[in-house]
Amino acid sequence: MIAWSDNYLMGIAEFDNEHKKLFQIAEQILNRLRVRGDEEGIRMFILREGLKYLNGYFLEHAAHEEAYMKKIGYEGYSLHKMQHDDFRECQLTRYHKLMESGACSKEDIWDFVGSGIGWLLEHITTADMAIVGKGEFSKPIKADVNATALEEEINMLFSVTLNIEVRSKIVSSNYNGDSFGKAVCQRIVYETGGRKKTVISGIERSFMMKVAKMIYGDTALDEMDLVLSTVETFGAQFWLTFYRQLTGDDSQIIVRENQFLIGRTLKDEIRKMRPAASLLFTSDMGKFFVATNSECVIAKGVFNHTG
């Protein structure tokens, strides 16, 4: 069962009810998949019906939010609309193409639901909350970034998006890919203004599974394709929000590539990327890292780290 949390409440009944409905649609798709997902014909039916309802309802919900933002003169309207458009054009279009191919696997539908939930969780708790002045996302850090500021921003983002207190600390400002236990790592390529920026991140598997159980309950242990697709999409949006919060950059940034580093050597990937910043964190939930080749404010914060 996908757990609903009061952490997702904006305080506007129309939008809160629509968000709940989106979660309910995802839950209905999962329940059908669990019962009859081994039947090829049924899988296509599940995907087709799921896309029809999710696409229709999401477009309706996005239109309502966008009309409200215009009505109140919300200054973040353009960025918010870009995020809606990106979800529709990248996420939903991807699965429409799969449906048109005439075949899909059980894993494809896990991925369909997991990526949708990963995007919704991050979007509702950051971008949507900013519309009503909740959270602290109207105050991006633009100067004097140091290690403490990076830690505080990471901690706040985990608290806002997942309602967990991680109390993270930077333990290395030059992380080179050394093992810190069983971890799930991903490589994300963003594009903005014709320029590409790469982020490699990873999270301890035990940390990931604690979060997965919070979202999906005990069934998460048996549905790793669902969990991994959620983490993959959530992670790409999480680090993008982290960057925007530190810089105030509201330009269009598109996720061009997003993949797990399965069967690859993490050290080699980080070395080839030539990171401007590579941070390893410890926390109450477990360890995680983020590395980027972008000369951005994150790198400036690293240079102010004395640990």
N, C-alpha and C positions, 0 to 999 in steps of 0.2 A: 504494500500500500504506500502511495506517495503521501508523505506527511505534510499537511498544511500547518503553517505557523502564523501566529499573530504578528510575527516579525515582518510578514508580507503585507500588512494592512496599511494602506495609504490614508485612510480616514475619509475617503469619498466612496460611498456605498456602491455607486454604479461601477467604478473601476475595480473595487475589491471583489464584487460579485463576478465580474468578468474574469478576473484572474483566477478565482476559485473554479470557474467553469473550464478554463483552459487546463487546469490541473486535473479536473474530473475527466475531461476528454482523454488526456494522456493515460489516466488510470484505467479507463474502459478499454483502451487499445491494449494495454499490458495484460489485463485480465483475459481478453480474448486470445492473445498470443500464448499465454500460459496454458490455456485449455486445449487449443487446436492449432498451435503454431507449427506442428510437425506435418500438417497437411498443406501441400503446395498451393492448391487452389484456394484454400481458406486464407493462406498468408497474403495472397494478392488481394483478396477481398478486404482483409484487415487494413492493408496499406492504402487501398483505394478509398475506403470509407473514412479512415483516419485522416488522410490528406484532405478529403472533401470537407469534413467538419472542422478540422484544425485550421485549414487555410481560410475558410469562410468566416469562422469565428474570430480568428486573429485579425483579419482585414477589418472586420466590423469594430473590434476593440481598438485597433490602432487609429481608425478614423475618429472614434469618440475621444480618445486621448488628445489627438492632434487638434481637434476642434476646441477642446477645453483649453489647451495651451495657447491657442490663438486668442481665445476670448479673454484670458487673463493677461495677455501680453507677456507670456513667459519667454525670457531671453534665451533660454536653452532650446527653443523650439527646433531650430534647424538641425542641430546635432541629434536631438531625440528622433526627429523624423528620419534622418539618415540611418539611425540604428534600426528603426522599423523596416525601412526599405531594404537594408542589408539582410535582415532576417528573412524577409520574403524572397528576395532575389537570389540569395546564396543558399540558405538552409532549405526552404520549401521547394525551390526550383530543382535542387539536387535530387529530391525524392520523387518529384514529378517525372524526371527523366528516368529514374529507376522503374517507376510504374509503367511508363511507356515501353520499356524494354520487354515487358511481359513476364519477368521472372524476378523473384526476390527470395532471399534466405531468411531464416529466423533471425540471424545476426543483423541483417539489414534493418529489420523492424525494431530490434533492441536499439540499434543506432539511431533510428528515426526518433524514437521516444526520448532516449537518453540525451541526444544533442539538443532537442527542444527544451527539455527540463533544465539542462545546464545553462542554456541561453536565458530562459525565463527567470530562473533563480537570481542570476547576476543582474539582469536588466531591471526586474521589479525592485530589488533591494537597493539599487544605486540610482539609475536614471529616473525611474518612476517616483521614487521617494523625493528626489530633488525637486520635482514639480510642486510638491506641497511643503517644501522647506524642511523635510526631515533628513536626518543624517547631517554630515558636515561637508557635503559635496559642492557647496556653493563657495567654498573657501580654499581653492587650490594653493599649494605651496609653490612659490615662484622664485624664491631667493633663500639664501642661507640654509641650503639643504645639507644636513650632516647625517651621520649614522643614526643618531637618536631620532631625527625626523623621519628617516626611512623606516625604522622599526615601528614608530608610532603610526605611520600611515598604513603599513602592512597589518598591524594589529587592529586598527580601526576597520580596515576593509574586510578582514575575516569576521569581525564582530557584526558588521552591518550585513554582509551577504549570507553568512551561515549561522549567525547568532552564537558564535563560540569565542571564548577568550583564550588566545593562544600564547600571549606574553612572549613573543619571539625576540630573539637577540641574534645579532650578527656574530658568528664565531669565526668566519673567514671572509676577508674582502678580496681574496685571490683564489677562489675555489677552482681547482683544475680537473674535477671529475673523479676524485678519489671516492671509493665506495663508502657510504655511510649506512649500509644495511640494504635490505630489499626495498627498491624504489621504483616508481613509475615515472618515466621521463618523456618529455615531448619537445618537438621542435616546431616553432611557429614563425611563419614569415608574414610580416605586415607590409603593406604598401601604402604610401601616401605621397602625393605629388610626383609620381613616377619613380620614387626612391623606395627601395626595400630595406627593411630592418628585421633582423633575426633575433628571436628570443629562444633560449633553451631553458627549460625549467624541469624540476623534478620534485616529487614528494614521497616521503617514506610510505610504504604500502600500508603500514598499520595506521598511519594518519588518514590516508585515503579511505580505508575501510570504516573507520570511526565515523567519518562524515557520511559515507554511503549508507550506513545503518540509520543515521539520523534522518536521511531523506527517504529511503526505501524500506526501512525496517530490516528484520532478520533475513528476508529473502535476498538481500543484496549479496550475501555470501554465495548464493547459487546462480547469480545472474551477472557475471562479470562483464559480459558484453554491454549490458545496460549501464553498469557502473563506469566502465572505461569511456564510453561515449559521452556520458555526463561530464566526467572529469576533463576530457579532451576539449569540449566546447566551453565549459565553465572556465577552464584555465586560460584559454585564449582571451576571453572577455575580461577575466580578473586582471591579467597583466596589462591589458589595454586601459582599463579603468585606472589602475595604479599609475601608469604613465600620464594619463590625462590629469589626474589629481595633482601630480607633482609639477606639471608644466603649464596647465591651463590650456593645452592645445585642443581646440575644438574642430580641427580640420577633419576631412573624411579620411579614415584609416581603415583599410580593408584587410581581412585575413585571407591571404593568398594561399598559404599552405599551413597545414596543421596535422602533424602525424607523430605517433609514438616512435621512440628510438628502440624498437625491438630488434635484437640481433646486431646492434651496432655498439661500438665502443664509445662510451660517453666521453672519455678523455680525448679521443680523436676528434669527436664532433666539436667539443669546446675549443680544442687547439686550432682546428681548421677555421672556426668562426672568428678567431682573434678578438676575444671580448674586450670591450672598453670597461665593462664591469662584470664581475662574477661573484655573487654573494651566497654564502652558505649560512642558513639560519638554524638555530635550535629553538624549540618551543615546548610548551606543556603538552602539545599533541604529537610532537615528533619533529623530525628534521625536514627541511626543504631548501631548494636553492633556485636562483634565477640568474641567468647570464645573458648579456646582450652585446651586440657589436655596434650599437647606436651610441654616438657621443651625445648623451643626453644628461638630464639633471640627476639621474640615478648614478651615473659615473662620477659626477661631481660630489655626490654624497659619499661615495666610496673613498675618494681622496681625502675626505675629512675624517675618515675612520682611523682611529689610532690603535684598535685592538689587534 
